[in-house]
Amino acid sequence: MKIKTPLILASCIFATASAVFSQDAPEPDWQTSIVTFDITRNNFNFRIPWDKRAQTAAKLGTVIEGNEILTTAQGLANRTLVRLQKGGRGKWYNGNVEWVDYQANLAVVGVSDAAFWEGLAPVRFAQADELKRNLQIVRWRGGNIERRAAEFSRFSVADANFNQAPRIEMKTSSEMEGAGRGELMMSGGRVVGLVASKSGSTCSVIPSPFIMSILEKRASGDYRGLGFFDFIWQPASNPATTKYFEFSGQTGGVLLIKPSTRPGAKSPLKLHDIILEIDGYPIDIQGDYLDPDYGHVIMEYLACRKKWAGDIVKFKIWRDGEKREIDYVLPKADFSKNLIIDGPVGKEPTYVIAGGLVFVPLSAEFLSSWGADWQRTAPFRLVYYNKQKAKKDQPSLVVLSLVLPDSYNIGYQERKSQNLVLDRVNGRQISKLDDLIVALENPQNGFHVFLFNKGSSVQKIILEADQLDEANQRIAKRYGVARLQKLK
């Protein structure tokens, strides 16, 4: 026995030390921290804009400090009722969305019924150095807690889909079916992030450091929203480029090709500046920097890395053969004035129907009606405009969404007459629906003449003006359209 005692003692000491020095927090009871959402919302059809139907959606959230529920912002637009359930089954409680930021894709929900909070416990969030190991996705399913393993892939900056602010994302792979509704990604006893979406086996996760920075700023009462870099750059990797701008001997940096994308905005940057550093982080020739938490990521994330709209970011640039330092004030991530309208989330569709021709603004919501993969599935010519910036003489666009067949528009009801960008009507330039209404009040020699942008499959539509009102009444009755116009 005396010989074995030191071995037993050593084993106990080793086990104790392993527990003390392990970076994994004790495994919590996830049943007390995960809740289920049932959301009723108006589902607007931006391609058939008078069509509005009630839709229900399920998602998940997690309990955080202060008796609040954290979830993603997805699915909360146009909401009419939000209910929450704890324990995976049983009673539903009415919830209230207390705060939502669609650019950050985060929302906080409260429940006024004190009984809801009984037995619930807030989660703990993982730090930046705890994001890659022993990952699992956890959620309620069928009244039981379901887990699936996940494997870390990389960090990336979220695609600027409709010019969203450049959020950081963690990419992981998992075989969990139907994920992407706010499930928890966890490691040990801490939350690594919220699963925002899933394509194939790849999950896009909002990582916990980003979440914590948002929640801390909100708690301070000084949350001003996310900012972004309002300029366009290209790699400065070609030797001729560096030689032309007297940049020889330097390493890294990208070439500025447009100082600002907002009409009329003033920028401290100038055309052909070479951006060398941002807030002390060197920028390489591909536009990446080495983030201490996330590794090499594109420099756009520096607009959101512990920065907010209105904050000053320090730039080091190369201009006129010398290095300079400038202060750059981050504009708020608001893209409502882009050529492709990115209107307030939850706004109802606007439209004008004239003789069965259905006209709508060319908007982010309209393109999104082709699904999550809209950049591939939507008509190419419409996707092209998403990369274009607004012009002074044409700040936005109107598109012919579809044609409701009628004897009045005979010959134009074929598919090739859909999704055409309007140029002029009766000689008037069209940028918005109000322009179209004015143009329809002034026919040309008894006809309404619709001209579409060059390259469209149909270049011109001509309809008789004196038959328009009669056709409108007939079409509204036939297709069950209560209103032929819906403006702001």
C-alpha positions in Angstrom: 0.0 0.0 0.0 2.8 2.4 0.8 4.2 2.0 -2.7 0.9 2.7 -4.4 0.0 5.8 -2.3 2.4 8.2 -4.1 1.0 7.1 -7.5 -2.6 7.7 -6.4 -1.7 11.0 -4.9 0.1 12.0 -8.1 -2.9 11.1 -10.2 -5.2 13.2 -8.0 -2.9 16.2 -8.2 -2.6 15.8 -12.0 -6.4 15.6 -12.4 -6.9 18.6 -10.1 -4.3 20.6 -12.0 -5.8 19.7 -15.4 -9.2 20.9 -14.2 -7.7 24.2 -12.9 -5.7 25.0 -16.0 -8.2 23.8 -18.6 -9.5 26.6 -20.7 -12.9 24.9 -21.0 -15.4 26.3 -18.6 -17.7 23.7 -16.8 -20.4 22.5 -19.1 -23.6 24.4 -18.3 -27.2 23.1 -18.5 -28.0 24.5 -21.9 -31.7 23.8 -21.3 -31.8 26.8 -19.0 -30.1 29.2 -21.5 -31.6 28.4 -24.9 -35.1 29.6 -25.9 -37.3 29.0 -29.0 -38.9 31.8 -31.0 -42.2 31.7 -32.9 -42.5 34.8 -35.1 -45.5 35.9 -37.0 -44.7 38.4 -39.7 -46.0 40.0 -42.9 -44.3 38.4 -45.8 -44.2 40.9 -48.6 -43.7 39.8 -52.2 -41.6 42.5 -53.9 -42.1 41.0 -57.4 -45.9 40.9 -56.9 -46.0 43.9 -54.6 -49.7 44.0 -53.7 -49.5 40.4 -52.3 -49.1 40.4 -48.5 -49.4 37.2 -46.5 -48.9 36.2 -42.9 -45.9 34.0 -42.3 -44.6 32.2 -39.2 -41.0 31.5 -38.6 -39.1 29.6 -35.9 -35.7 30.6 -34.6 -33.6 30.4 -31.4 -32.0 32.8 -28.9 -30.0 32.7 -25.8 -30.4 34.2 -22.3 -28.0 37.1 -21.5 -27.5 39.3 -18.4 -30.2 41.6 -17.5 -33.1 39.3 -18.2 -32.8 39.6 -22.0 -32.7 37.3 -24.9 -30.1 37.6 -27.7 -30.8 36.4 -31.2 -30.0 37.3 -34.8 -32.0 40.1 -36.5 -33.1 37.8 -39.4 -36.8 37.2 -39.6 -37.8 40.1 -37.3 -38.6 42.5 -40.0 -42.4 43.1 -40.5 -43.1 41.2 -37.3 -46.6 41.3 -35.9 -46.2 38.9 -33.0 -43.1 37.5 -31.2 -43.5 34.6 -28.8 -40.9 32.7 -26.8 -40.8 29.3 -25.2 -38.3 27.9 -22.7 -37.5 24.3 -22.0 -38.3 23.2 -25.5 -42.0 22.7 -24.8 -44.9 24.1 -22.9 -46.2 27.6 -22.5 -45.5 30.4 -24.9 -44.8 33.9 -23.7 -45.2 37.2 -25.6 -41.9 39.0 -26.3 -41.0 42.5 -27.2 -38.1 43.4 -29.5 -36.2 46.0 -27.4 -33.3 46.6 -29.8 -32.4 45.5 -33.2 -29.6 46.4 -35.6 -30.0 44.8 -39.1 -26.4 45.9 -40.1 -24.9 44.0 -37.1 -27.5 41.2 -37.5 -28.2 41.2 -33.8 -31.4 41.8 -31.7 -32.3 41.8 -28.1 -35.8 40.7 -26.9 -37.5 41.1 -23.6 -40.4 39.3 -21.9 -42.4 41.2 -19.3 -43.9 38.1 -17.6 -41.7 37.4 -14.6 -42.6 33.7 -14.7 -40.7 33.3 -17.9 -37.4 34.0 -16.3 -37.7 31.5 -13.5 -35.1 28.8 -13.9 -33.3 30.5 -16.8 -29.6 31.4 -16.6 -27.4 33.7 -18.8 -24.7 32.3 -20.9 -21.0 33.1 -20.8 -19.3 34.2 -24.0 -15.9 32.9 -25.2 -12.9 35.1 -25.7 -11.1 35.5 -29.0 -8.5 32.8 -28.1 -11.3 30.2 -27.4 -13.1 30.2 -30.8 -11.6 27.3 -32.6 -11.5 24.2 -30.4 -14.1 21.5 -29.7 -16.9 23.3 -31.4 -20.5 22.1 -31.2 -23.9 23.5 -32.4 -26.6 23.2 -29.8 -30.3 23.9 -30.1 -33.8 22.8 -29.2 -35.4 20.3 -31.6 -38.6 18.3 -31.0 -38.5 19.2 -27.3 -35.0 17.9 -26.8 -31.5 19.4 -26.8 -29.7 18.5 -30.0 -26.0 18.7 -30.5 -23.8 18.4 -33.6 -20.0 18.7 -33.9 -18.6 21.6 -36.0 -15.1 22.2 -37.4 -13.5 25.6 -37.6 -12.6 26.7 -41.1 -11.6 30.4 -41.2 -12.5 33.9 -40.3 -13.7 36.2 -43.1 -15.4 39.6 -43.5 -19.1 39.2 -44.4 -19.8 39.8 -48.1 -21.1 43.3 -48.6 -24.4 42.0 -49.8 -26.3 45.2 -50.6 -23.5 47.2 -49.0 -23.9 45.9 -45.5 -21.4 46.9 -42.9 -18.3 44.7 -42.9 -19.1 42.3 -40.1 -16.6 39.6 -39.1 -17.8 36.1 -39.6 -16.5 32.7 -38.5 -16.8 29.9 -41.0 -17.3 26.4 -39.7 -18.5 23.1 -41.2 -21.2 21.0 -39.7 -23.8 18.3 -40.7 -26.6 19.8 -38.6 -29.6 20.1 -40.9 -31.6 23.3 -41.1 -29.1 25.4 -39.1 -28.8 29.1 -39.5 -31.6 30.3 -37.3 -29.6 31.7 -34.3 -28.4 28.4 -32.9 -25.6 28.5 -30.4 -22.1 27.6 -31.4 -20.3 26.6 -28.3 -17.0 25.3 -27.0 -17.0 23.7 -23.6 -19.1 25.9 -21.3 -18.9 29.1 -23.4 -20.8 30.5 -26.3 -18.5 31.0 -29.4 -21.2 32.7 -31.5 -24.6 32.6 -33.1 -25.2 30.6 -36.3 -26.5 33.2 -38.8 -26.8 31.1 -41.9 -25.8 27.8 -43.5 -25.1 26.9 -47.1 -24.3 23.3 -47.8 -22.2 22.2 -44.8 -20.7 25.7 -44.2 -22.1 27.7 -41.3 -21.6 31.5 -41.0 -21.3 32.4 -37.3 -21.3 35.8 -35.7 -18.4 35.4 -33.3 -18.6 36.2 -29.6 -16.0 39.0 -29.4 -18.0 41.0 -32.0 -21.3 40.2 -30.1 -19.8 41.3 -26.8 -18.5 44.6 -28.2 -21.9 45.4 -29.5 -23.7 44.5 -26.2 -21.2 46.6 -24.2 -21.6 49.6 -26.4 -25.4 49.3 -26.2 -25.2 49.0 -22.4 -23.2 52.2 -22.3 -26.0 54.1 -24.0 -23.6 55.3 -26.7 -24.3 52.8 -29.5 -24.1 54.8 -32.8 -24.3 51.9 -35.2 -21.6 50.4 -37.4 -19.5 52.4 -39.8 -17.8 51.6 -43.0 -15.0 52.7 -45.4 -16.6 54.9 -48.1 -14.0 54.5 -50.8 -12.9 52.0 -53.5 -9.4 50.7 -53.8 -7.4 48.2 -55.9 -4.2 46.2 -55.2 -1.0 48.1 -55.8 0.9 45.0 -56.7 2.1 45.9 -60.3 5.6 47.4 -60.3 4.6 50.0 -62.9 2.0 51.3 -60.5 4.4 51.8 -57.6 7.0 53.3 -60.0 4.4 55.7 -61.5 3.4 57.0 -58.1 7.1 57.3 -56.9 6.4 54.5 -54.4 9.5 52.4 -55.1 11.2 50.9 -52.1 8.0 50.6 -50.1 6.1 47.4 -49.3 2.4 46.8 -49.0 -0.4 49.3 -49.5 -3.4 49.5 -51.9 -4.2 52.2 -54.5 -7.3 54.4 -54.0 -9.3 54.7 -57.2 -12.4 56.5 -55.7 -12.2 58.6 -52.6 -15.9 58.5 -51.8 -18.9 56.5 -53.1 -21.5 58.9 -51.6 -22.6 61.7 -53.9 -21.5 65.1 -52.5 -19.6 63.6 -49.6 -16.2 65.1 -48.7 -13.3 62.8 -47.9 -9.8 63.5 -46.6 -8.5 60.9 -49.0 -7.6 61.8 -52.6 -7.5 59.9 -55.8 -4.4 57.7 -56.2 -3.5 57.8 -52.5 -1.8 54.6 -51.4 -3.1 53.4 -48.1 -0.3 52.0 -46.0 -1.7 51.6 -42.5 -5.0 51.9 -40.7 -5.0 52.4 -37.0 -1.4 51.1 -36.9 -2.1 47.9 -38.9 0.0 47.6 -42.0 -2.0 46.9 -45.2 -0.6 44.4 -47.6 -0.8 44.6 -51.4 -4.0 42.5 -51.4 -5.8 44.8 -49.0 -5.5 42.5 -46.0 -4.1 43.1 -42.6 -3.0 40.7 -39.8 -5.7 40.9 -37.1 -4.5 39.8 -33.6 -7.7 37.9 -33.1 -8.7 36.6 -36.5 -5.5 36.4 -38.6 -5.4 37.8 -42.1 -8.6 39.4 -43.1 -9.6 42.2 -45.5 -9.0 45.8 -44.3 -12.7 46.7 -44.4 -13.2 45.1 -41.1 -11.0 47.8 -39.5 -14.1 50.1 -39.9 -15.9 47.8 -37.3 -13.0 46.6 -35.2 -13.9 48.3 -31.9 -15.0 51.3 -34.0 -18.4 52.9 -34.5 -20.0 55.4 -36.8 -18.6 58.8 -36.2 -15.3 57.5 -34.7 -11.9 58.7 -36.1 -9.7 56.1 -37.8 -6.0 56.9 -38.3 -4.7 56.4 -41.8 -1.1 56.4 -43.0 -0.9 57.1 -46.7 1.5 57.7 -49.5 0.7 60.9 -51.5 2.9 63.0 -53.8 6.0 61.1 -53.0 5.8 61.1 -49.2 4.1 59.6 -46.3 1.3 61.4 -44.6 -1.1 60.8 -41.7 -4.8 61.7 -41.9 -7.9 61.4 -39.7 -10.8 59.5 -41.4 -14.3 59.9 -39.8 -16.4 56.7 -40.2 -19.7 57.3 -41.9 -22.7 55.4 -40.6 -23.6 52.3 -42.5 -26.7 53.7 -44.2 -27.0 52.8 -47.9 -30.5 54.2 -48.6 -29.1 56.5 -51.3 -27.4 53.9 -53.4 -28.5 53.2 -56.9 -30.0 49.9 -55.7 -32.3 51.2 -52.9 -31.6 49.6 -49.6 -34.6 50.9 -47.7 -35.6 50.6 -44.1 -36.0 47.0 -43.1 -39.7 46.1 -42.8 -41.0 48.7 -45.2 -43.9 47.7 -47.4 -43.3 47.4 -51.2 -44.2 50.4 -53.4 -45.5 50.0 -56.9 -47.5 51.5 -59.8 -49.6 49.4 -62.2 -50.4 51.0 -65.5 -52.4 49.0 -68.0 -51.2 45.7 -66.5 -47.5 46.8 -66.5 -46.3 46.5 -62.9 -43.5 48.9 -62.0 -41.4 48.7 -58.8 -38.2 50.4 -57.5 -35.1 48.3 -58.2 -34.3 47.6 -54.6 -32.4 45.2 -52.4 -35.6 43.6 -51.4 -36.6 43.1 -55.0 -33.3 41.3 -55.9 -33.6 39.3 -52.7 -36.9 37.8 -53.9 -34.7 35.5 -56.0 -33.5 33.8 -52.8 -30.3 33.7 -50.8 -28.3 33.0 -54.0 -29.8 36.0 -55.8 -26.4 37.1 -57.3 -26.5 33.9 -59.4 -30.2 33.4 -59.9 -31.6 36.9 -60.4 -31.4 38.4 -64.0 -27.9 39.3 -64.8 -28.7 42.9 -65.9 -30.4 43.6 -62.6 -27.5 42.2 -60.6 -25.1 44.4 -62.6 -26.8 47.5 -61.2 -26.0 46.4 -57.6 -22.4 47.3 -58.3 -23.2 50.8 -59.6 -23.4 54.0 -57.6 -26.1 56.6 -57.8 -25.8 59.4 -60.3 -27.0 63.0 -59.8 -29.4 62.8 -62.8 -30.6 59.3 -61.9 -30.3 58.5 -58.2 -32.4 55.3 -58.4 -34.1 53.0 -60.9 -37.5 51.7 -61.7 -38.0 48.2 -63.2 -40.9 46.6 -65.0 -41.5 43.6 -62.7 -44.1 41.8 -64.7 -47.0 42.2 -67.1 -50.6 41.2 -66.1 -52.0 39.8 -69.4 -54.9 41.8 -70.9 -56.2 42.7 -74.3 -54.8 46.2 -73.7 -51.2 45.0 -73.4 -51.4 42.2 -76.0 -48.0 41.3 -77.3 -46.1 42.4 -74.2 -47.2 39.6 -71.8 -44.3 37.3 -72.7 -41.5 36.6 -70.2 -39.0 38.7 -72.2 -41.1 41.8 -71.2 -40.3 41.3 -67.5 -37.5 42.7 -65.3 -36.7 45.6 -67.7 -35.1 48.8 -66.3 -37.1 51.8 -67.3 -35.4 54.7 -69.0 -38.0 57.2 -70.1 -41.8 57.4 -70.3 -43.4 60.0 -72.6 -40.1 61.7 -72.9 -39.5 62.0 -69.2 -36.5 60.5 -67.4 -37.6 58.0 -64.8 -35.8 57.6 -61.5 -38.6 56.9 -59.1 -42.3 56.0 -59.2 -43.3 59.6 -58.7 -41.6 60.4 -62.0 -43.6 57.7 -63.7 -47.0 59.0 -62.3 -46.2 62.5 -63.7 -45.1 61.1 -67.0 -48.4 59.1 -67.4 -50.3 62.4 -67.0 -48.6 63.7 -70.2 -49.1 61.2 -73.1 -47.4 61.8 -76.5 -49.9 62.3 -79.3 -52.5 60.0 -77.7 -50.0 57.3 -76.7 -48.0 56.2 -73.7 -44.4 55.4 -74.8 -42.2 53.4 -72.4 -38.5 53.3 -73.3 -36.1 50.8 -71.5 -32.4 50.9 -71.0 -30.1 49.8 -73.8 -29.5 46.1 -74.1 -33.0 45.2 -72.8 -34.8 42.4 -74.7 -37.7 44.9 -75.3 -36.7 48.5 -76.1 -40.1 50.1 -76.3 -43.7 49.6 -75.3 -46.5 51.7 -76.8 -50.0 51.8 -75.4 -53.1 53.9 -76.3 -53.6 56.6 -73.7 -57.4 56.9 -73.9 -57.9 53.2 -73.0 -55.7 53.2 -69.9 -58.3 54.0 -67.3 -60.7 51.3 -68.6 -57.9 48.8 -68.8 -56.8 49.6 -65.2 -60.3 48.9 -63.8 -60.6 45.7 -65.7 -57.2 44.4 -64.7 -57.7 45.4 -61.0 -60.9 43.4 -60.9 -59.5 40.4 -62.7 -56.4 40.0 -60.7 -57.8 41.1 -57.3 -55.6 44.2 -57.0 -57.2 46.6 -54.4 -54.8 49.5 -55.2 -53.2 50.3 -58.5 -50.6 52.6 -56.8 -48.7 52.2 -53.5 -46.2 55.0 -52.9 -44.3 56.1 -49.8 
